[in-house]
């Protein structure tokens, strides 16, 4: 994106933020900078999002200022209605109307929170834009080639095959061109000689072809945007099948001694090892040859979008509740105990009970949340965040302090900042276990310290036009894994008596 284009985008966004005005743009007539923001699908927005798209390329930027103001009014109405509900229950009055009103306000709060979140995603996309001109583009192209060659090396080395000669920029360009011709249905014999040679160099030892790194980058970016755990956890890219690390929890003994005093032997700390294996997952989107033949269809965007959506759903469940058998072991799948860090066995997380099965206790109310915060060592609270189900968020919005009349929930009234609970940012993820007796439906802590995700570089794909006619299927595989590495950095709220 050229600097002049960036200025147009910047001016449009600043006008939106400062004046809260609605800007209507026909994308066919818009400045190239706004056109480069992409289609509604590429921006990942729905028709009710912070950018609402409708008909014939028309786009409307909905007022973020208005959204935040409405969110603030809804929150004040929520508190007022909840107070009336509490009083009505205490007075023995009918509460059905108040309960229904509170549910409706809660739904409005969810909607405003989602709209604000989607607007923030657009802002993040703009901030990640290329503003360095041709030099920046050349640098990115060089990095892309380097990473693609690294993918090929890792794939061949992992299978014990001789590593092929690295591609140069010209060969990689031929490979990308040929790859998307094959995806669209062109027979390999119809390719130019240089393209066939490039495809041979980029083929996977087990069949299929490695996706060009630009496509892999689009897939990874889309998965990241859809995966809460990827945004919170530590993510490592590896070239082998597993990542290993050291467990060093014991401390070497030490003490004070006088200048002439005797020194006794001190204990040597015990060192263990953890490892996280990268498991293979697959996605198999399908389409028709007619769609692929349509010159207006961006085949790369279609393949990246469909594949990333399926990978994101599989990963979302794996990183939260996966059992570790042929898949990641999810953060919420480890054993927990109601014992403190100093006495609990490594490999087990700590939980705090709410005092009521499947809910908060009517007497202790939010006290378990205070106990949860108090159970941490200080270093893990500096970057701590809450992760919870949407249904639990609805319950927490109604909570007040046990000895005060103040609500604990703090809705964000500023674009780019998350809602908070007792001072800590809140993230919502529907892959977190559903509310039930003994469920772990809320976690708090430093997720980057607690959980590591590993990605083996490279995505392989096979085109299949034969087994499901008239459809064309694209069988794509990716190796990824996840596991806990620090059992003190995150703790759970257990909905249990």
C-alpha positions in Angstrom: 0.0 0.0 0.0 1.5 3.4 -1.0 2.0 6.1 1.6 -0.7 8.3 -0.1 -3.1 5.4 0.2 -2.3 5.0 3.8 -3.1 8.7 4.4 -6.6 8.2 2.9 -7.2 5.2 5.1 -5.8 6.9 8.2 -8.0 10.0 7.5 -11.1 8.0 7.1 -10.5 6.0 10.3 -9.6 9.1 12.3 -12.8 10.9 11.1 -14.7 7.9 12.2 -13.1 7.8 15.6 -13.1 11.5 16.3 -16.5 12.5 14.9 -18.4 9.3 15.0 -19.8 10.0 11.5 -21.2 7.5 9.2 -19.1 7.2 6.0 -20.7 5.6 2.9 -18.4 4.4 0.2 -19.1 2.7 -3.2 -16.1 0.4 -3.4 -16.2 0.6 -7.2 -15.6 4.4 -7.0 -13.5 4.4 -3.9 -9.9 5.5 -3.6 -7.6 2.5 -4.3 -6.5 2.6 -0.6 -10.1 1.8 0.5 -10.4 -0.9 -2.2 -7.3 -2.5 -0.8 -9.0 -3.1 2.5 -10.6 -6.0 0.7 -14.0 -7.7 0.5 -16.3 -8.2 3.4 -15.2 -11.8 3.6 -11.5 -10.9 3.6 -12.1 -8.5 6.5 -13.9 -11.2 8.4 -17.0 -9.2 9.1 -20.7 -10.1 9.1 -23.5 -7.8 7.8 -24.0 -6.5 11.4 -20.4 -5.9 12.1 -18.5 -2.7 12.7 -18.3 -2.5 8.9 -21.6 -3.6 7.5 -21.5 -4.7 3.9 -24.5 -5.0 1.6 -25.3 -5.3 -2.1 -23.2 -4.4 -5.1 -20.0 -3.6 -3.2 -21.5 -0.8 -1.1 -19.9 -0.5 2.4 -21.0 1.5 5.4 -18.8 2.3 8.4 -21.1 2.2 11.4 -20.4 4.7 14.1 -18.0 3.1 16.7 -18.7 6.1 18.9 -22.4 5.5 18.8 -21.9 1.8 19.5 -19.8 2.6 22.6 -22.4 5.2 23.8 -25.2 2.6 23.4 -23.2 0.0 25.2 -22.7 2.4 28.1 -26.5 3.2 28.2 -27.3 -0.5 28.1 -24.9 -1.2 30.9 -26.5 1.5 33.1 -30.0 0.1 32.3 -28.7 -3.4 33.1 -27.5 -2.4 36.6 -30.8 -0.5 37.2 -32.9 -3.5 36.2 -30.8 -6.0 38.1 -31.1 -3.8 41.3 -34.9 -3.7 40.8 -35.0 -7.5 40.3 -33.0 -8.0 43.5 -35.3 -5.8 45.5 -38.5 -7.4 44.0 -37.3 -10.8 45.0 -36.5 -9.6 48.5 -40.1 -8.1 48.7 -41.7 -11.3 47.4 -43.0 -9.6 44.3 -43.5 -11.0 40.8 -40.2 -10.8 38.8 -41.0 -12.5 35.4 -41.1 -9.1 33.6 -37.9 -7.9 35.2 -36.1 -11.2 34.4 -37.2 -11.0 30.7 -36.1 -7.4 30.5 -32.7 -8.3 32.0 -32.2 -11.1 29.5 -33.0 -8.7 26.6 -30.5 -6.1 27.9 -27.9 -8.8 28.3 -28.4 -9.8 24.6 -28.0 -6.1 23.6 -24.7 -5.9 25.6 -23.4 -9.0 23.9 -24.3 -7.5 20.5 -22.6 -4.2 21.2 -19.5 -6.1 22.5 -19.3 -8.1 19.3 -19.7 -5.0 17.1 -16.9 -3.3 19.0 -14.7 -6.4 18.7 -15.3 -6.6 14.9 -14.4 -2.9 14.5 -11.2 -3.5 16.4 -10.3 -6.4 14.1 -10.6 -4.0 11.1 -8.3 -1.5 12.8 -5.8 -4.3 13.5 -5.9 -5.2 9.8 -5.2 -1.6 8.8 -2.3 -1.3 11.2 -0.8 -4.5 9.8 -0.9 -3.0 6.2 2.2 -2.7 4.1 3.3 1.0 4.2 6.8 0.6 3.0 6.4 0.9 -0.7 8.5 -1.1 -3.2 11.4 -1.7 -0.8 9.0 -3.2 1.8 7.4 -5.4 -0.9 10.8 -6.7 -2.0 11.8 -7.4 1.5 8.5 -9.3 2.0 9.0 -11.3 -1.2 12.5 -12.3 -0.1 11.2 -13.4 3.3 8.4 -15.4 1.7 10.9 -17.3 -0.5 13.2 -18.0 2.5 10.3 -19.4 4.5 9.0 -21.5 1.6 12.4 -23.1 1.2 12.4 -23.7 5.0 9.1 -25.5 4.7 10.5 -27.8 2.0 13.6 -28.6 4.0 11.6 -29.4 7.1 9.1 -31.6 5.2 11.9 -33.7 3.5 14.1 -33.9 6.6 11.1 -35.1 8.8 10.6 -38.0 6.3 14.3 -38.8 6.0 14.4 -37.9 2.4 17.3 -36.0 0.6 16.7 -32.3 0.8 16.3 -30.7 -2.7 18.1 -27.7 -4.0 16.6 -24.4 -2.8 14.4 -22.5 -5.2 15.4 -19.1 -6.4 12.9 -16.2 -6.8 12.2 -17.1 -10.5 11.6 -20.7 -9.7 9.3 -19.8 -6.8 7.3 -17.5 -9.0 6.9 -20.3 -11.5 5.8 -22.6 -8.7 3.1 -20.3 -7.4 1.8 -19.7 -10.9 1.7 -23.4 -11.6 0.2 -24.3 -8.2 -2.9 -22.2 -8.7 -3.3 -23.4 -12.3 -3.4 -27.0 -11.0 -5.9 -25.9 -8.2 -8.1 -24.5 -10.9 -8.1 -27.7 -12.9 -5.3 -27.2 -15.5 -3.6 -30.6 -16.2 0.1 -30.7 -15.3 1.0 -31.7 -18.8 -0.4 -28.4 -20.0 2.0 -26.4 -17.9 5.1 -24.7 -19.3 8.3 -26.7 -18.9 9.6 -24.3 -16.2 6.4 -24.5 -14.3 6.4 -28.4 -14.4 10.0 -28.3 -13.1 9.1 -25.9 -10.3 6.1 -28.1 -9.3 8.4 -31.1 -9.0 10.7 -29.2 -6.7 7.8 -28.2 -4.5 6.1 -31.5 -4.2 5.7 -33.2 -0.9 7.5 -36.6 -0.4 4.2 -38.2 0.6 2.2 -36.8 -2.3 0.5 -33.5 -3.0 2.1 -30.1 -3.0 3.3 -27.6 -0.4 1.1 -24.5 -0.3 2.9 -21.3 -1.4 4.0 -19.5 1.8 1.8 -16.5 1.0 -1.3 -18.8 1.1 0.0 -20.4 4.3 0.3 -16.9 5.8 -3.3 -16.1 4.9 -4.4 -19.3 6.5 -2.4 -18.8 9.7 -3.6 -15.1 9.9 -7.3 -16.2 9.6 -6.9 -19.0 12.2 -5.2 -16.5 14.6 -8.1 -14.1 14.2 -10.6 -16.9 15.0 -8.7 -18.6 17.8 -8.8 -17.0 21.3 -6.3 -19.6 22.6 -3.8 -18.7 19.9 -4.0 -15.0 20.8 -3.5 -15.8 24.5 -1.0 -18.7 24.5 2.7 -18.9 23.6 3.0 -20.1 19.9 6.2 -21.7 18.6 7.0 -22.7 15.0 9.1 -25.8 14.7 10.7 -27.8 11.9 10.5 -31.2 13.6 7.5 -33.2 15.0 7.7 -32.0 18.6 9.0 -29.3 20.9 10.9 -30.1 24.1 11.5 -28.0 27.2 12.9 -28.3 30.7 11.0 -28.5 34.0 13.1 -26.9 36.7 10.9 -26.2 39.7 13.2 -27.2 42.6 15.6 -24.6 43.9 19.2 -25.2 44.9 19.6 -24.9 48.7 21.4 -21.8 49.9 22.0 -20.0 53.2 24.0 -17.5 55.3 27.3 -18.4 56.8 30.0 -16.6 58.8 33.5 -16.0 57.3 35.0 -18.9 59.2 31.8 -21.0 59.5 31.5 -24.5 58.1 29.7 -25.1 54.8 27.4 -28.1 54.5 26.5 -29.6 51.1 23.4 -28.1 49.5 20.8 -30.0 47.5 21.0 -30.1 43.7 17.7 -29.1 42.0 15.9 -31.8 40.1 15.3 -31.2 36.4 12.6 -32.8 34.3 11.5 -32.5 30.7 8.2 -31.8 28.9 7.4 -32.3 25.2 4.6 -31.2 23.0 4.0 -33.2 19.8 2.6 -31.7 16.6 -0.4 -33.8 15.5 -1.8 -33.9 12.0 -5.1 -32.3 11.3 -6.9 -32.0 8.0 -9.4 -29.9 6.2 -11.2 -30.9 3.1 -13.2 -28.1 1.6 -14.9 -28.8 -1.7 -16.3 -26.7 -4.6 -17.4 -27.1 -8.2 -15.2 -26.9 -11.2 -17.6 -24.2 -12.5 -16.6 -22.0 -9.6 -12.9 -22.6 -10.2 -13.3 -21.9 -13.9 -14.8 -18.4 -13.1 -12.0 -15.9 -13.8 -13.5 -13.5 -11.2 -12.9 -16.0 -8.4 -9.7 -15.5 -6.3 -8.7 -19.2 -6.0 -6.0 -18.4 -3.4 -8.4 -16.5 -1.2 -11.1 -19.1 -1.5 -8.7 -22.0 -0.6 -7.1 -20.0 2.3 -10.5 -19.0 3.7 -12.2 -22.4 3.6 -9.1 -24.2 4.9 -8.5 -21.8 7.7 -12.2 -21.9 8.9 -12.1 -25.6 9.2 -8.6 -25.7 10.9 -9.8 -23.0 13.3 -12.8 -25.0 14.5 -10.7 -28.2 15.0 -8.0 -26.3 16.8 -10.5 -24.3 19.0 -11.8 -27.6 20.5 -8.3 -29.1 20.7 -6.6 -26.3 22.6 -9.3 -26.1 25.2 -10.7 -29.6 25.8 -8.6 -32.0 23.6 -7.6 -35.2 25.3 -4.1 -35.4 23.9 -4.7 -38.6 22.0 -3.8 -37.8 18.3 -4.6 -34.2 19.1 -3.5 -31.4 21.4 -4.2 -31.7 25.1 -6.4 -28.8 25.9 -5.8 -26.4 28.8 -9.1 -27.4 30.4 -8.5 -31.1 30.1 -5.8 -31.4 32.8 -6.5 -32.6 36.3 -7.3 -29.9 38.9 -7.2 -29.9 42.7 -8.2 -27.5 45.5 -4.7 -27.3 46.9 -2.2 -24.5 46.8 0.9 -24.3 44.6 3.4 -25.3 47.3 1.6 -28.6 48.1 0.0 -29.5 44.7 1.7 -32.1 42.4 3.2 -30.7 39.2 0.9 -31.5 36.3 -2.2 -30.5 38.2 -3.8 -27.1 38.1 -5.5 -25.4 41.1 -9.3 -24.8 41.2 -11.5 -22.7 43.4 -15.1 -23.9 44.0 -18.1 -21.5 43.7 -20.0 -23.3 46.4 -23.0 -24.3 44.2 -23.2 -26.9 41.4 -23.2 -25.2 38.0 -23.5 -21.6 39.3 -22.3 -19.0 41.8 -23.5 -19.3 45.4 -26.2 -16.9 46.4 -24.4 -16.2 49.7 -20.8 -16.0 48.8 -21.5 -14.5 45.4 -18.2 -13.2 43.9 -16.0 -14.3 46.8 -14.6 -17.3 44.9 -13.3 -14.9 42.2 -11.5 -13.0 45.0 -10.1 -16.3 46.3 -9.0 -17.2 42.7 -7.0 -14.0 42.4 -5.5 -14.4 45.9 -4.2 -17.9 45.1 -1.7 -16.6 42.5 2.0 -15.8 42.9 2.5 -12.1 42.0 4.4 -12.7 38.8 1.5 -14.4 37.1 -1.0 -11.6 37.7 1.0 -9.0 35.8 -0.2 -10.3 32.5 -3.3 -12.2 33.7 -6.6 -12.3 31.9 -10.0 -14.1 32.3 -11.2 -16.6 29.8 -14.8 -17.8 30.1 -18.0 -18.9 28.4 -20.4 -16.3 27.2 -23.2 -17.7 29.4 -20.9 -17.2 32.5 -20.2 -13.7 31.4 -24.0 -13.1 31.6 -24.1 -14.3 35.2 -21.0 -12.3 36.2 -22.4 -9.1 34.9 -25.0 -9.3 37.7 -22.5 -9.8 40.5 -21.7 -7.2 43.1 -19.1 -7.2 45.8 -20.1 -9.2 49.0 -19.8 -6.1 51.2 -20.5 -3.4 48.7 -23.2 -2.3 46.2 -20.7 -2.0 43.4 -20.8 -4.2 40.3 -17.6 -6.1 39.5 -18.0 -6.0 35.7 -16.3 -3.1 33.9 -17.5 -2.8 30.3 -15.0 -1.1 28.0 -16.1 2.3 26.8 -13.0 2.8 24.6 -12.3 1.3 21.2 -9.3 -1.1 21.4 -9.6 -2.0 25.1 -11.3 -5.1 26.4 -14.0 -5.4 29.1 -12.6 -6.1 32.5 -13.6 -8.0 35.6 -12.0 -6.9 38.9 -9.4 -5.1 36.9 -8.4 -7.9 34.6 -9.2 -8.1 30.9 -11.9 -10.6 29.8 -11.9 -12.9 26.8 -14.9 -15.0 25.7 -14.5 -18.4 24.0 -17.3 -20.8 23.4 -14.9 -23.8 23.3 -14.5 -23.4 27.0 -16.6 -26.1 28.8 -20.3 -25.4 29.1 -21.8 -24.5 32.5 -22.6 -27.7 34.4 -22.0 -29.3 37.8 -18.2 -29.4 38.4 -17.5 -27.6 35.1 -14.4 -25.5 34.6 -16.1 -22.7 32.7 -13.7 -19.9 33.7 -9.9 -19.6 33.8 -7.7 -16.8 35.0 -4.0 -16.3 34.6 -1.0 -15.7 32.3 -1.9 -18.0 29.4 1.3 -17.3 27.6 3.3 -18.8 30.5 0.9 -21.7 31.1 0.2 -23.1 27.6 2.3 -23.5 24.5 1.1 -24.2 20.9 3.5 -25.7 18.4 3.1 -25.4 14.6 5.3 -27.4 12.2 5.9 -25.2 9.2 4.1 -26.0 6.0 0.7 -27.0 4.8 0.3 -29.8 2.2 -2.7 -30.1 -0.1 -4.0 -32.7 -2.6 -6.6 -31.9 -5.3 -9.2 -34.6 -5.8 -11.7 -34.3 -8.7 -12.6 -38.0 -8.9 -14.0 -39.4 -5.7 -17.0 -37.0 -5.2 -18.1 -35.9 -8.7 -19.2 -33.2 -9.6 -17.3 -31.6 -6.8 -13.6 -30.9 -6.5 -12.1 -31.5 -3.0 -8.9 -30.1 -1.6 -7.4 -32.4 1.1 -5.1 -30.1 3.2 -3.1 -31.2 6.2 -1.3 -29.2 8.9 0.6 -30.4 11.9 0.0 -28.6 15.2 -0.1 -29.4 18.9 -0.5 -27.8 22.3 0.1 -28.5 25.9 0.5 -27.0 29.4 4.0 -26.2 30.5 3.4 -24.2 33.7 0.7 -25.4 36.2 0.9 -22.3 38.5 0.3 -19.7 35.8 -3.4 -20.4 35.3 -6.1 -21.4 37.8 -9.8 -22.4 37.3 -13.1 -21.6 38.8 -15.0 -24.8 39.4 -18.8 -24.6 39.4 -19.2 -27.0 42.2 -20.6 -27.2 45.8 
